[in-house]
Amino acid sequence: RFPRAALATPHHLASAAGAGILARGGNAVDAILAANLALGVVAPYLCGYGGDVFAIVWDGRLHGYLGSGRSGATASPERLRAAGHATMPTLGGPTVTVPGAVRGWFDLLERWGSRSFADLAATAHRFAAEGFPLTETGAATIAAAGSLYAGVESWSRAYGHLRAGDTLRQPGLAALIARLGEDGPDAYYRGVVADAIAATVGGAGGDLTAADLAAKRGAWVDPLIARFRGHDIAELPPPTQGVAALEMLRILDGFDLGSLTEDARQHLMVEAVKLGLADRQEHVTDPAHMRIDPRALLEDAYIDARRATIDPERAGVPVPGAPQIGGTAYLCAADADGLCVSLIQSNFLAFGSGVRVEEWGINLTNRGASFTLDDAAVNVLAGAKLPLHTLIPAMVLRDGSPTHLVGTMGADAQAQVHVQLLERILGAGDDPQAAIDAPRWRVEVADRPVRYETRFTSEVLSGLARRGHDLVPTTEWDMGMGHAHVIAREPGGYAVATDPRAEGAALGW
């Protein structure tokens, strides 16, 4: 018998927070918000209260939500060049865009929630105020981030001393959560919190102002849809890379992958990924600044032409452009009434920009690092502009109803993991957990290698090498290949799967 409601996140404490809401009669949106609020406390190296959020929700029809933030109204390449930057920096004030997560949480709550924010945030508040024991994975992730933030005193005070088993307390964040529960999103985007964010960013050389924060709004959008293996795949439109994932899948849908050897199948998948990533680099940014309609990348004639460039026996050229870094958290939830939520939330890189609003415990996103200073590129920095986003929750439908909720963290790897998982689930017929457990590869942008987990067979690797792929091994289980989760609709309930590359839990009720 399958559970009638299910939830998965990349941290077991966050999963427990969400499952507790389901157990008390909350719906899928209630549960995923409770889980996300807790996740921002227990895994601040993946997501948090200074990041962005994106979601696809099914309530009888599809709804897309873009919770990304814009650059400061006065931001420009010229200002950064004048400050001595030849390229877009990775960290620091100039990389901070307006955080969209808090607004997004309240927007989702207003539309579908059945509980108050304070109720849903109770577990998160307790973890922030009283603390929680840091896992070995969490401690190792923080230690790895230490080299990035070595010069950031506020980060070092909060996290630099932590070891596995230590209790991590975040009193500033607890105060922020309590304030949000009392006063709603205006407590973040106006008043003392917004003033503190603007002052901290300005002190770090950024352009964000209190007026930029006050202007924050999310966007309700129609997801993009493409056919793959007899199903409809829903992804979010730009500024996300969802269109690139759909392009990859559409290219592959023209091949009879089931008749091929495993190495030939993996080769075609790698080549389709390269084409999609190249088009993402060329075309995707704030939709108001794009030079083409993103749906043009999914038209039959264009897909056929791109597919025809693939040589079944030879690797194509590397993907041009700059890689998209990142650290992200994907969550999904579904309930007994059929409400389904595929959601993703991120600081961008680990703890974000390294600009930390210490009195409120906010690690501000560095999503602005996704911009370029190349004036000829569509994703060039500009004032009040949305940057290219790698975050892409997905949903699979058949005959007009959801069959799977799918997503992963992983920056450039996200669309690639969507391709690998969906081909295994919808093409090869693997169950979700087997598909998640299978070894993965990742095509590098602006570099030649295809990095791969070492559990691939020698036959697959030799076949790829023979075709000219530059293969670089990583480990057996590489977090750089993403933390994926899947919920699948089954008779009378749901099957739910979580990624062994994370420290999460897949729970049902």
DOTIMAR-780070 format. One record per residue (C-alpha): residue number from 0; residue in one letter; x, y, z. Coordinates in steps of 0.001 Angstrom, whole numbers, m for minus. Layout:
N
- NUM, a, X, Y, Z
...
***
This chain:
509
- 0, r, 0, 0, 0
- 1, f, 1328, 3425, m939
- 2, p, 1135, 6456, 1365
- 3, r, m1652, 8913, 577
- 4, a, 686, 11899, 982
- 5, a, 4443, 12172, 496
- 6, l, 7353, 14572, 768
- 7, a, 11104, 14546, 60
- 8, t, 13903, 17033, 846
- 9, p, 17719, 16863, 1007
- 10, h, 17837, 17042, 4833
- 11, h, 16056, 14626, 7160
- 12, l, 15136, 17304, 9714
- 13, a, 13428, 19377, 7040
- 14, s, 11597, 16310, 5749
- 15, a, 10404, 15594, 9284
- 16, a, 9132, 19175, 9635
- 17, g, 7096, 18835, 6458
- 18, a, 5809, 15359, 7310
- 19, g, 4675, 16646, 10692
- 20, i, 2446, 19192, 8952
- 21, l, 965, 16452, 6750
- 22, a, 320, 14345, 9848
- 23, r, m1604, 17220, 11428
- 24, g, m3868, 17617, 8403
- 25, g, m1943, 20201, 6432
- 26, n, m1847, 20078, 2651
- 27, a, 1111, 19678, 293
- 28, v, 1823, 23420, 108
- 29, d, 1721, 23736, 3895
- 30, a, 4113, 20793, 4170
- 31, i, 6606, 21968, 1597
- 32, l, 6721, 25464, 3081
- 33, a, 7346, 24066, 6571
- 34, a, 10085, 21883, 5127
- 35, n, 11678, 24754, 3210
- 36, l, 11582, 27064, 6215
- 37, a, 13338, 24390, 8281
- 38, l, 15786, 23599, 5495
- 39, g, 16977, 27200, 5412
- 40, v, 17953, 26761, 9058
- 41, v, 19447, 23253, 9086
- 42, a, 21141, 23436, 5665
- 43, p, 22136, 27109, 5235
- 44, y, 24856, 25940, 2843
- 45, l, 22131, 24982, 327
- 46, c, 19368, 27554, 673
- 47, g, 17888, 30080, 3026
- 48, y, 16170, 33317, 3864
- 49, g, 18366, 35393, 1552
- 50, g, 17822, 33317, m1593
- 51, d, 15285, 32724, m4365
- 52, v, 12462, 30204, m4848
- 53, f, 10699, 28639, m7852
- 54, a, 7749, 26267, m7960
- 55, i, 5320, 24363, m10150
- 56, v, 2001, 23604, m8452
- 57, w, m847, 21360, m9601
- 58, d, m4304, 21954, m8141
- 59, g, m6287, 20629, m11103
- 60, r, m4223, 22706, m13482
- 61, l, m600, 23843, m13697
- 62, h, 716, 27007, m12094
- 63, g, 4283, 28264, m12327
- 64, y, 5911, 30646, m9856
- 65, l, 9090, 32623, m10490
- 66, g, 10522, 33922, m7225
- 67, s, 13794, 35313, m8512
- 68, g, 15170, 38730, m7676
- 69, r, 16408, 41588, m9820
- 70, s, 19685, 43420, m9767
- 71, g, 19771, 46850, m8187
- 72, a, 18166, 49558, m10308
- 73, t, 21499, 51340, m10787
- 74, a, 23610, 48244, m11524
- 75, s, 25602, 48300, m14761
- 76, p, 28743, 46806, m16327
- 77, e, 30263, 50280, m16442
- 78, r, 29983, 50684, m12667
- 79, l, 31741, 47363, m12096
- 80, r, 34470, 48083, m14642
- 81, a, 35049, 51446, m12973
- 82, a, 35438, 49579, m9682
- 83, g, 38171, 47423, m11243
- 84, h, 36227, 44317, m12307
- 85, a, 37123, 42874, m15699
- 86, t, 34608, 40051, m15276
- 87, m, 31535, 39526, m13113
- 88, p, 32708, 38676, m9576
- 89, t, 31593, 35477, m7877
- 90, l, 31148, 36899, m4377
- 91, g, 30568, 40261, m2747
- 92, g, 28053, 43081, m2822
- 93, p, 27815, 43443, m6627
- 94, t, 26539, 39860, m6893
- 95, v, 23556, 40355, m4552
- 96, t, 20132, 40475, m6203
- 97, v, 16867, 41108, m4356
- 98, p, 16062, 37890, m2442
- 99, g, 12833, 36348, m3716
- 100, a, 12261, 33440, m1349
- 101, v, 10432, 35220, 1470
- 102, r, 7990, 36875, m936
- 103, g, 7533, 33527, m2687
- 104, w, 6742, 31652, 515
- 105, f, 3987, 34118, 1379
- 106, d, 2636, 34137, m2192
- 107, l, 2323, 30348, m2165
- 108, l, 837, 30411, 1325
- 109, e, m1772, 33002, 365
- 110, r, m2919, 30971, m2629
- 111, w, m2964, 27427, m1218
- 112, g, m1994, 27401, 2434
- 113, s, m4317, 26257, 5204
- 114, r, m2035, 27198, 8113
- 115, s, m470, 30446, 9287
- 116, f, 3155, 31247, 8525
- 117, a, 3941, 31179, 12238
- 118, d, 2502, 27665, 12525
- 119, l, 4464, 26409, 9529
- 120, a, 7648, 28100, 10760
- 121, a, 7463, 26754, 14320
- 122, t, 9955, 23956, 13768
- 123, a, 12308, 26225, 11835
- 124, h, 12142, 28785, 14630
- 125, r, 12930, 26162, 17253
- 126, f, 15929, 24856, 15275
- 127, a, 17226, 28421, 14865
- 128, a, 16699, 29482, 18480
- 129, e, 17557, 26275, 20348
- 130, g, 19921, 24795, 17782
- 131, f, 20287, 21377, 16208
- 132, p, 23169, 18887, 15987
- 133, l, 25280, 19312, 12879
- 134, t, 25708, 16145, 10820
- 135, e, 28996, 14929, 9374
- 136, t, 27772, 15875, 5900
- 137, g, 26777, 19323, 7077
- 138, a, 30066, 19876, 8865
- 139, a, 32045, 18693, 5849
- 140, t, 30074, 20995, 3546
- 141, i, 30692, 23956, 5843
- 142, a, 34398, 23110, 6041
- 143, a, 34608, 22928, 2251
- 144, a, 32975, 26360, 2008
- 145, g, 35480, 27811, 4435
- 146, s, 37994, 28646, 1720
- 147, l, 35350, 30700, m121
- 148, y, 34445, 32790, 2920
- 149, a, 37779, 32834, 4731
- 150, g, 37886, 36639, 4690
- 151, v, 34290, 37150, 5784
- 152, e, 34359, 37743, 9534
- 153, s, 30606, 37498, 10048
- 154, w, 30542, 34131, 8253
- 155, s, 33500, 32863, 10285
- 156, r, 31827, 33878, 13544
- 157, a, 28636, 32044, 12626
- 158, y, 30013, 28893, 11007
- 159, g, 33798, 28738, 10917
- 160, h, 34203, 26939, 14232
- 161, l, 31637, 24182, 13640
- 162, r, 32374, 20467, 13682
- 163, a, 30158, 17393, 13356
- 164, g, 27999, 16979, 16446
- 165, d, 28185, 20647, 17415
- 166, t, 24947, 22478, 18070
- 167, l, 24349, 25236, 15545
- 168, r, 22281, 28096, 16966
- 169, q, 21223, 31088, 14848
- 170, p, 19547, 33657, 17132
- 171, g, 19409, 36397, 14499
- 172, l, 17599, 34082, 12115
- 173, a, 15220, 33036, 14902
- 174, a, 14357, 36705, 15438
- 175, l, 13725, 37137, 11717
- 176, i, 11441, 34085, 11558
- 177, a, 9442, 35353, 14539
- 178, r, 9130, 38778, 12932
- 179, l, 7881, 37260, 9654
- 180, g, 5291, 35259, 11566
- 181, e, 3998, 38415, 13225
- 182, d, 4142, 40941, 10372
- 183, g, 4315, 39023, 7072
- 184, p, 6545, 39736, 4070
- 185, d, 6628, 43507, 4604
- 186, a, 8706, 42772, 7693
- 187, y, 11435, 41671, 5256
- 188, y, 11027, 43967, 2248
- 189, r, 10317, 47195, 4158
- 190, g, 11460, 48672, 7433
- 191, v, 14409, 47726, 9613
- 192, v, 15232, 44393, 7929
- 193, a, 15198, 45893, 4431
- 194, d, 17275, 48839, 5662
- 195, a, 19800, 46437, 7199
- 196, i, 20018, 44407, 3964
- 197, a, 20526, 47531, 1853
- 198, a, 23126, 48971, 4226
- 199, t, 25056, 45698, 4373
- 200, v, 25064, 45296, 590
- 201, g, 26078, 48906, 107
- 202, g, 28907, 48475, 2584
- 203, a, 30114, 45526, 513
- 204, g, 30186, 47554, m2702
- 205, g, 26791, 46543, m4077
- 206, d, 23979, 48566, m5630
- 207, l, 20918, 47169, m3857
- 208, t, 18735, 49763, m2109
- 209, a, 15735, 49723, 208
- 210, a, 13647, 50861, m2776
- 211, d, 14778, 47806, m4764
- 212, l, 13631, 45573, m1918
- 213, a, 10287, 47337, m1531
- 214, a, 9586, 46811, m5238
- 215, k, 9962, 43004, m5028
- 216, r, 7156, 40989, m6595
- 217, g, 6974, 37373, m7687
- 218, a, 5526, 36277, m11027
- 219, w, 2838, 33693, m11782
- 220, v, 3558, 32112, m15166
- 221, d, 2443, 29265, m17393
- 222, p, 5049, 26478, m17445
- 223, l, 6550, 25458, m20780
- 224, i, 5460, 22003, m21967
- 225, a, 7185, 19504, m24269
- 226, r, 6474, 15867, m25130
- 227, f, 8900, 13131, m24126
- 228, r, 8251, 9387, m24204
- 229, g, 4482, 9869, m24400
- 230, h, 4357, 12295, m21460
- 231, d, 4125, 16057, m21086
- 232, i, 7111, 17545, m19274
- 233, a, 6473, 20871, m17535
- 234, e, 9374, 23227, m16828
- 235, l, 9475, 26899, m15886
- 236, p, 10175, 29500, m18587
- 237, p, 13055, 32012, m18605
- 238, p, 14870, 33346, m16773
- 239, t, 15281, 29679, m15781
- 240, q, 17041, 27080, m17914
- 241, g, 13839, 25012, m18117
- 242, v, 13631, 25579, m21864
- 243, a, 17097, 24035, m22263
- 244, a, 15991, 20893, m20409
- 245, l, 12956, 20607, m22686
- 246, e, 15098, 21127, m25776
- 247, m, 17400, 18299, m24685
- 248, l, 14453, 15979, m24108
- 249, r, 12809, 16860, m27423
- 250, i, 16053, 16147, m29285
- 251, l, 16336, 12767, m27582
- 252, d, 12692, 11914, m28226
- 253, g, 13555, 11564, m31920
- 254, f, 15968, 8694, m31247
- 255, d, 15052, 5080, m30570
- 256, l, 17260, 4923, m27500
- 257, g, 15794, 1607, m26362
- 258, s, 17301, m204, m29338
- 259, l, 20839, 1020, m28654
- 260, t, 23697, m238, m26525
- 261, e, 24189, 1593, m23241
- 262, d, 27296, 3440, m24431
- 263, a, 25535, 4591, m27633
- 264, r, 22548, 5767, m25587
- 265, q, 24701, 7705, m23133
- 266, h, 26629, 9295, m26011
- 267, l, 23442, 10648, m27609
- 268, m, 22280, 11978, m24258
- 269, v, 25590, 13796, m23720
- 270, e, 25367, 15342, m27182
- 271, a, 21757, 16481, m26688
- 272, v, 22776, 18071, m23391
- 273, k, 25590, 19973, m25111
- 274, l, 23184, 21446, m27651
- 275, g, 20696, 22516, m25002
- 276, l, 23367, 24090, m22829
- 277, a, 24839, 25960, m25806
- 278, d, 21422, 27422, m26619
- 279, r, 20893, 28334, m22972
- 280, q, 24176, 30235, m23002
- 281, e, 23231, 32025, m26206
- 282, h, 19608, 32916, m25534
- 283, v, 18351, 32660, m21939
- 284, t, 18113, 35570, m19528
- 285, d, 15411, 37905, m18182
- 286, p, 12553, 37309, m20658
- 287, a, 12185, 41070, m21156
- 288, h, 15741, 41104, m22527
- 289, m, 15648, 37944, m24681
- 290, r, 16044, 38328, m28431
- 291, i, 13865, 35338, m29305
- 292, d, 10705, 33746, m27976
- 293, p, 11908, 30765, m25889
- 294, r, 9285, 28577, m27561
- 295, a, 11248, 28954, m30810
- 296, l, 13849, 26642, m29294
- 297, l, 11192, 23914, m29030
- 298, e, 9683, 24152, m32524
- 299, d, 9791, 20987, m34633
- 300, a, 11978, 22421, m37400
- 301, y, 14538, 23766, m34954
- 302, i, 14652, 20546, m32917
- 303, d, 15045, 18476, m36088
- 304, a, 17907, 20679, m37243
- 305, r, 19693, 20451, m33892
- 306, r, 19206, 16675, m33764
- 307, a, 20705, 16343, m37253
- 308, t, 23985, 17864, m36045
- 309, i, 24621, 14917, m33710
- 310, d, 27098, 12328, m34968
- 311, p, 26237, 8924, m33442
- 312, e, 29907, 7980, m33526
- 313, r, 31707, 11181, m32623
- 314, a, 31647, 13666, m29745
- 315, g, 30758, 17230, m30607
- 316, v, 32501, 20407, m29550
- 317, p, 32543, 21659, m25949
- 318, v, 29822, 23998, m24683
- 319, p, 30917, 27655, m24962
- 320, g, 30459, 30290, m22290
- 321, a, 30859, 30569, m18554
- 322, p, 29779, 27787, m16187
- 323, q, 26944, 28334, m13726
- 324, i, 28025, 27487, m10193
- 325, g, 25638, 26893, m7356
- 326, g, 24292, 25199, m4276
- 327, t, 20575, 24498, m4184
- 328, a, 17828, 22464, m2518
- 329, y, 14990, 20672, m4331
- 330, l, 11831, 19624, m2466
- 331, c, 8580, 17991, m3562
- 332, a, 5286, 17159, m1878
- 333, a, 1886, 15698, m2778
- 334, d, m1233, 15104, m706
- 335, a, m4348, 12948, m628
- 336, d, m6408, 15576, m2458
- 337, g, m3996, 15555, m5404
- 338, l, m2324, 18897, m4664
- 339, c, 1279, 18570, m5919
- 340, v, 4246, 20905, m5469
- 341, s, 7631, 20765, m7159
- 342, l, 9820, 23453, m5561
- 343, i, 13426, 24540, m5600
- 344, q, 15235, 27112, m3448
- 345, s, 18766, 28447, m3448
- 346, n, 21401, 30884, m2223
- 347, f, 23189, 30185, m5557
- 348, l, 26717, 29322, m4329
- 349, a, 26853, 27556, m952
- 350, f, 26053, 30287, 1616
- 351, g, 25654, 32839, m1166
- 352, s, 27534, 36074, m1724
- 353, g, 29466, 36139, 1529
- 354, v, 27471, 39282, 2348
- 355, r, 25796, 38410, 5617
- 356, v, 23236, 40519, 7479
- 357, e, 24486, 39375, 10839
- 358, e, 21797, 40829, 13117
- 359, w, 19099, 38912, 11202
- 360, g, 21120, 35809, 10293
- 361, i, 20582, 36325, 6532
- 362, n, 23077, 34938, 4019
- 363, l, 22372, 36967, 878
- 364, t, 22266, 35302, m2525
- 365, n, 24977, 35848, m5115
- 366, r, 22695, 35062, m8064
- 367, g, 23982, 38217, m9726
- 368, a, 27215, 36311, m10340
- 369, s, 25262, 34613, m13122
- 370, f, 25395, 37852, m15135
- 371, t, 28228, 38656, m17520
- 372, l, 29965, 41947, m18252
- 373, d, 30077, 41092, m21975
- 374, d, 27945, 43805, m23585
- 375, a, 27172, 41563, m26557
- 376, a, 25631, 38781, m24421
- 377, v, 21898, 38605, m23646
- 378, n, 22674, 37899, m19988
- 379, v, 24778, 41034, m19557
- 380, l, 24301, 42881, m16280
- 381, a, 21767, 45719, m16330
- 382, g, 19712, 47628, m13793
- 383, a, 16603, 45898, m12376
- 384, k, 17259, 42802, m14504
- 385, l, 16627, 39133, m13734
- 386, p, 19736, 36988, m14269
- 387, l, 19805, 33590, m15955
- 388, h, 18708, 31040, m13363
- 389, t, 19679, 27372, m13237
- 390, l, 16833, 26495, m10829
- 391, i, 14221, 24252, m12474
- 392, p, 11571, 22244, m10640
- 393, a, 9751, 19908, m13015
- 394, m, 6492, 18013, m13240
- 395, v, 5516, 15140, m15550
- 396, l, 1933, 14709, m16737
- 397, r, 55, 12118, m18739
- 398, d, m3490, 12535, m20012
- 399, g, m3677, 15849, m18207
- 400, s, m2716, 14657, m14703
- 401, p, 606, 14588, m12863
- 402, t, 2552, 11324, m12790
- 403, h, 5910, 12489, m11377
- 404, l, 7424, 15418, m9488
- 405, v, 11114, 15662, m10374
- 406, g, 14027, 17933, m9567
- 407, t, 17565, 18263, m8313
- 408, m, 20177, 20734, m7182
- 409, g, 23358, 21013, m9228
- 410, a, 23704, 24318, m11155
- 411, d, 24707, 23381, m14729
- 412, a, 23974, 19742, m13855
- 413, q, 20274, 20351, m13131
- 414, a, 18937, 20090, m16688
- 415, q, 21366, 17231, m17333
- 416, v, 20065, 15267, m14364
- 417, h, 16475, 15881, m15499
- 418, v, 17418, 14251, m18813
- 419, q, 19121, 11260, m17209
- 420, l, 16344, 10642, m14677
- 421, l, 13467, 11040, m17119
- 422, e, 15073, 8776, m19700
- 423, r, 15519, 6101, m17051
- 424, i, 11998, 6498, m15609
- 425, l, 9942, 7165, m18743
- 426, g, 12179, 5500, m21324
- 427, a, 13795, 2505, m19641
- 428, g, 10989, 2017, m17115
- 429, d, 13134, 2235, m13979
- 430, d, 11385, 2895, m10692
- 431, p, 12220, 6339, m9242
- 432, q, 14665, 5126, m6599
- 433, a, 16594, 3000, m9092
- 434, a, 16777, 5950, m11466
- 435, i, 18099, 8226, m8707
- 436, d, 20608, 5616, m7539
- 437, a, 22059, 5067, m11029
- 438, p, 25451, 6624, m11836
- 439, r, 25439, 10057, m13488
- 440, w, 27646, 12224, m15636
- 441, r, 27920, 15993, m16016
- 442, v, 28967, 17943, m19106
- 443, e, 31169, 20870, m18169
- 444, v, 30441, 24301, m19641
- 445, a, 33466, 26193, m20983
- 446, d, 35554, 23048, m20686
- 447, r, 35879, 19783, m22557
- 448, p, 35473, 17058, m19903
- 449, v, 32484, 14898, m19188
- 450, r, 32790, 14146, m15481
- 451, y, 31360, 10814, m14414
- 452, e, 30704, 8793, m11294
- 453, t, 32943, 5771, m11155
- 454, r, 30095, 3249, m10960
- 455, f, 29643, 3294, m14749
- 456, t, 30682, 25, m16406
- 457, s, 33913, m241, m18346
- 458, e, 31902, m947, m21508
- 459, v, 30078, 2361, m21264
- 460, l, 33249, 4301, m20505
- 461, s, 35257, 2685, m23305
- 462, g, 32427, 3345, m25766
- 463, l, 32299, 7012, m24785
- 464, a, 36075, 7347, m24939
- 465, r, 36120, 5737, m28402
- 466, r, 33724, 8419, m29591
- 467, g, 36093, 11145, m28446
- 468, h, 34648, 12186, m25089
- 469, d, 37218, 13526, m22636
- 470, l, 36199, 11593, m19507
- 471, v, 37173, 12659, m15988
- 472, p, 36257, 10416, m13022
- 473, t, 34918, 11895, m9811
- 474, t, 33713, 9554, m7031
- 475, e, 31149, 6795, m6609
- 476, w, 28572, 9240, m5235
- 477, d, 29290, 12832, m6251
- 478, m, 27160, 15662, m4801
- 479, g, 28098, 17674, m7883
- 480, m, 25756, 15374, m9816
- 481, g, 22837, 16745, m7823
- 482, h, 20536, 15841, m4960
- 483, a, 17492, 14528, m6823
- 484, h, 14075, 13595, m5453
- 485, v, 11044, 12084, m7158
- 486, i, 7421, 11544, m6183
- 487, a, 5511, 9175, m8484
- 488, r, 1746, 8747, m8571
- 489, e, 735, 5167, m7836
- 490, p, m2661, 3462, m7362
- 491, g, m4120, 4851, m4161
- 492, g, m1113, 6991, m3277
- 493, y, 2491, 7889, m4021
- 494, a, 5953, 6366, m4259
- 495, v, 8671, 8710, m3076
- 496, a, 12443, 8506, m3582
- 497, t, 15388, 10512, m2270
- 498, d, 19011, 10841, m3277
- 499, p, 21769, 8969, m1416
- 500, r, 24104, 11816, m2410
- 501, a, 22272, 14021, 118
- 502, e, 21331, 13626, 3796
- 503, g, 17612, 13734, 3130
- 504, a, 14536, 11637, 3747
- 505, a, 11590, 10537, 1642
- 506, l, 8548, 10290, 3904
- 507, g, 4928, 9311, 3416
- 508, w, 1758, 9673, 5460
***
